[in-house]
Amino acid sequence: MSSSIHQPLKLSAFQQSLGGKRKLRIAAIGGRGVPSSYSGIERIWECMFDYFVQLGHEVTVYCRPQIEKLKDGRFRGMRQVHLPAPGGKALETVTHSLLSMTHAIRYGDENGEPFDVISLHAIAPNIALPIAKLGGVPVVSHVHGLDHRREKWKGLGSRVIKTGEHFMVKLADRIAVVSNELVDYYRSEYALETYHLPNGVVLVDDTFEPHKPTLEKFGLSVGHYITAISRLVPEKRIQDTITAYKNVKTNFPLVIVGDGSHAPEYLKLLKATAADHPKIIFTGHQSGEALNTLFRSAAVYVTASELEGWPTSLVECVDCEVPAITSAIPPHIELMSAIKDYDLHFPVGDIARFTDRMQYALDNIAHVWKLAIGGREHVRKNYAWPALAQKMETLYCQVAAEHGKR
């Protein structure tokens, strides 16, 4: 990955209008914290708030106990505040958000000054939003996906998330969503206009060299395997990827990269489904150089997911110029439809069509690589940090300015 996010940046128009002296005090609540030990919100925070810090804003990130406590309590200039998250996996997001919001309103930043904006991420943490309203601090709520539709949040979890959504719709000063599908959802369900702000990616470095020890460890060679990279949870439908792959005529291995610790029974199902095929490889969680190599050295990337907020992994795939075979869900279509002649979608759960697209890609590798090259320019123009972070900063400044006038 390149380090473009870390390059010196100019003052925003908002700061320039105030002589470059105005800094926002921002509290980030809802994720696990920084530095990232997990994908998703935590990675987004690292990139988004890195940009904010460079522009002189003060960012406090509320961290859960599993996040490493750094010696000086800072990560890339972001202040860490560690608080408990009681209740186990089922309740930790809600309890930590409630404790974090209470702390943010009561104590403010490290100098005891009240926060200008609270950055709230995911839907469930909005259960804590009334505390911010009582404390008089404006909130920007970021929706990364409709979490109540995820398999792991059925029953009570779904009801908790819907309660958070209720508070968010009623009380948030702004709601930012990551896809057009979510814009349409809030428009149709609540007659509410939201802000379409997709999450960005850090652009890749074209001087990439594969990490040979990683390839050797899994018995792989560059350009001669298929990869699926995601959390191993039911909505990703990895079982469809395994079944379709087993129907394809190829000597290329299928490499499944990701962590299954949050859905152990599902992981057992996947390994049982793959047990009779020697070329299906589970690598487990990978990061850094190993993950980059497994991603960028693949012949083809596949995703059978039935539910995404914004498919960051797929955006990274397009920027890496790796051909992608994708399920035909709205966020995938939103991204891939900008690629001329892209024809590698398949309906969710349609194993026959998935098999056909995978076989076609492997039999016509020159064509699919041409498609891949056509997508990079689109990603770099529309989905790159820090350009998206700048749009988010503009939104935060508007919210703070409006609140100040009130």
N, C-alpha and C positions, 0 to 999 in steps of 0.2 A: 504494500500500500504506500501511496505517496504521502508526503507530510504537508500538503498544501494548506491544511487547516491551521498549521502552526506558523505560517508566514506572517510578517507584520501587516496589520490592517489599519485602514484609515478610520477616523472618527465618523460615526453615523451623522446623518443630517440633523437628527434630534439633538445630539450632543453639540454639534457645531452651532446650532441655533442658540445654545446656552453657553457659548464660549468654550465648549469642550470640557466644562467643569462638572456637569451633571452626571452622576452615576446612579443607576438603578440598584436597589437592594432587592435581590430575588431569592426566594426560598423554593427549592424543588422537592416535591413530595409525591410519593406514589410508586416509585421504583425501589430496587434494593439498595442502590447507592453507587458510589464510585470509589475506587476504580472498578470497572466492570468485571464481575466474575460470572456473568451470564449474558446472553444475547438480549436483543430487544431494547427496552427502555433505557437500560444502563449504557449501552453503546451510543444511543441517541444523545443521552445527557453528555457523555464525554465529548462528542463533537460539537453539539449545539452550545453548551456552556463554556467550552474552551474558547469559542469565538466571542462569547459575551465577555468573558474575563479579559481577553485581549483588548477589547474596546473600553475597558475600565469599569465595567459593571461588577458589583460584588455578588457572588453566588454562594449560597449555602445549600448544601445537598444533605438531606436527611437520609441516614444509612441504617440498614438493619444489622443485627448482630453478626451475620455471616460475612459482612463486608470487612475487609482488612482495615484496621486502624493504622493510619500512617503516622509516623513519628511527630511530624509538625501539624498533623490534623488537616493537611491540604493535599489536593491532587490537582495538578495543573492550575493552581490558583483558586480552585474551588474549595471552600471550607466544608469539612466533614462534621456532621453532628450525629453521633450514634445513640439510638434509643432502642429500648426493648421492642419485640414484636411477639407478644404472647398469643397463645391460641393454636399453635401448630400451623401446618400449611393451609388449612382450611380458612383460618381467620387472620393470619399474620398481616396480610395486606391492609385489612380494615383497621386492626388494632394499632399497627404502626402508623397508619395515616392519621388516626385520631390523636395519638400521642404527639406526633410530629406537628400537626396543625396547632394543637394546644400550646406546644413549646414555641412555635413560630410566632403566635399571636402574643404570648405572654412575655417572651424575652427578646424578640426581634433579632437583629444581626449581632455580630460579636461585640459591637460597641453599645448594644442596648437600643439601637435605633430601630423603629418599626420598618418592616419590609414595605417596599413600594408595590410589589407584585408577588403573588404566589403562583408558581407553575405546577399545576396538578396533572398527573399523568395516569392514564387508564380510567375506566369508569368507576369501579368500586371505591377508590379513594375519595370520590366526591361525597361520600357519606359524611366526611369531615368538613364539607364546604360551609355548612351553617356556622361553624366556629369562626371561619374567616369573615363571614358577613357580620357576625356580632362584634368582631374585632376591627371592622372597618377597613380591611385590606382587600383590594381587588384580586380576582382569580382568573387566570387563563387556564382552561381545562383542555387537555389534549386527548383526543380519542384515537387510539391506535388500532382498534378493532372492536366488534360487538362481542365482548367477552361472554355475555350470557348465552351465546350460541355455542360456545365451546363445550366439548364433551365433559371435561373435568368439572365444569361448574353447573351441572344439572341440580335440580332440587333447591335446597337452601342457598347454595352459592349463587344460582341464577337470580333468586329473589333479592339477595343482598345487592347484586350488581344492578338490578332494575331499580332498587331504592336509590343507589348512587346516581343512576341516570336521571331519576326524578329530580333530585336536588340540583344536579348539574344544569338541567334544562331550565329550572326555575331561577337559579341563583348565580350561575357563572357569568362573569362580565364578558367573556368571549369563549367560544368553543372552536377549537381548531381540529380538523379531521384530516386524515391522511390520504383519502381516496374520494373519487367522484361518487362511488357507491354509497359512502357514508354521508356525503352531502345530500344525496337523494333520500337516504333513510331519514335524516332529521327533518328534512323538508316535508316528507310525506307523513311521518309519524307525529310530528310536533308543530308543523308549519313554522319551522325555525331555520333561519339562514345561518350557516356556519362558515368558517374560513377554511378553504382548501389549501393545506400546507403539508405536502408529503414530506416524509423523512428523507434525508439525503444520504449519500454514500461518500466515503473518502475515495477519490479517484486513484486507480491503480498506477503503479510505476511500470513503465514499459521496459525497464532494465531487468525485469524478473528473471531469476534463474531458479529452476526447480531444486528443492532440497532433496538430494539423492538419498540420504538415510531414510527419509519418510517413504519414498517410493520403494526402496529396498525392503523396508520393514513389512510392507503389505504386498510385496511381489508385483509391483505395478511398473508400467513404462509409459512415458509421456505420450498422450494422444491415443491411448489404447485401452481406455476403460470408460464406463458410464458412472456418473456420480449423482447421488441425492444427498443434499446437505440441509438439515433442519433439526429442530427438536423432534424427538421420536414420541409424538403424542397422536391420539386417534384422528384429529382433524387433518393431519398431514397425509393420511391414507397411504402410508408407506407399504402396507400390504398389497395395494393395487400395483405399486411400482414393482414389487417382488414378483407378483403373479404375471404381470405383463412381460417382465424381463425373461421369465422362465419359458415364455412362448416364442421369444425372439431367437432367430438363428444367428449366433455370434460367438466368437471366442473371447470377446471383451468381458472382463469382470464387471459386476455391479458393486460399486463401493458406496456404502451407506454411512454417512458421517453425521454424528450427532449424539446428544445425551438423552438417555432413556430413563434417567433416575426419577423423573417426575411422573412417570406412568409405567412402573415396573411390570405390571401384568400385560400391558400392551407390548412391551419389549419382548416378553416371553413369547407372545403370540407371533411376533415378527420373526424371531429366531426359529420358532417351530416351523413356520411357513417356508423359511429359507433352508431348513436343515438338510434337505435332499439335493441341494445344488452347491457344488464345491466352489463355484466362482462368485458367490455372493459373500461380500466381506463387510463386517461391521467393525468400524474403527473406533467407536466410542467418541467421547468429546475430544475435539482437537482445537488448537488455537495457534496463533502466530504463524511462524514459517511453515509448520506442518499443514495447517488449515489452508493457507494460501496456495501451497503446492497441490494439495488434493483438489482444490477448486480449479485452479488455472491450468492444470496439466490434463484435465479430462477431455475426452473427445466430445462428450455430450453431457449436459446437465438435465435432470428430469425432476418435475414436481407434480404430484397428483393431488395437492391440497384442495380441500373443499371449503376452507375458510381462511381468509387473510384480511388483515387491515390494510397494510401496504407491504408488499413482498420485497423487503430490503435485500434478501439473499438473491432474488431474481434480478433486481436492479444491479447488484454487484456482478452477477453473472454476465449481464449484457455489457457492462463496462469492461469486463475481462475478455470480451469477444469469444465467449464459449457458447456454442449453440444450445438453445433451451427448448425442451419439450414440456408444455405446460397444460394443466387442466384449464378448462374454459370458464373460469370464474371471473367476475367483473374486474377485480384489481389486476389480474394477469392480462386480461384483454385490454384494459386501459393502457398498460405499459407497452405491450407487444404490438398493438394495432398501429403504432407509429412506425414500425419496421416494414418497409416495403416488401410485399410478397410473402410475408410471414404466414406459414401454413402448418404449424406444428401444434396447434391446440387440439384437445380432445375433451369430450364431455366428462364431467366428474363421474367416476365409477364405471365408465365404459371401457372395460378391459380390452375388448376387441379393437376399438379405435386407438387406444393407448398403445397396444402391441403394434398396430399398423404404423403409427407415427414413429415409434422407436425403430422399427425395422427399416422404414423409409429413410430415417436420418442416417443410420449406419450404412445403408446401401448407397446413399447419395451425399457422402460427407462433404464433397466440394460445394454442393449447393447450400447445405446448412451452414457451412463456414462463411459463405458469402452473406447469408442472412445475418449471421452474428456480427460481421464487420459493419453492416448497415445500421446496427442499433446503438453503437457507442456514441456517435455524435448526439443522438437524441438524449441519452442519459446525461452526457456532460453539459448539455445546454439547460436541462430542466431539473435534474435531481442530484446535483453535486453540492456538498458542503464546500465553502461557507456561503454560497449564494442563497441557499434555503435558510440558513441560520440568520442571514441578514434580513430576510422577509419576516422571520419570527421576531427578531429584535425590533423591527418597525412596529409590529403588532403590540409588543410589550410596552414600548414607549408610548404608543397611542393610549393604551389602557391606563398607564400611570399618569399621563398628562390629563386625561379626562377626569380621573379620580381627584387629581390635585385641584382642578377647577371647581369640583363639587365641594 
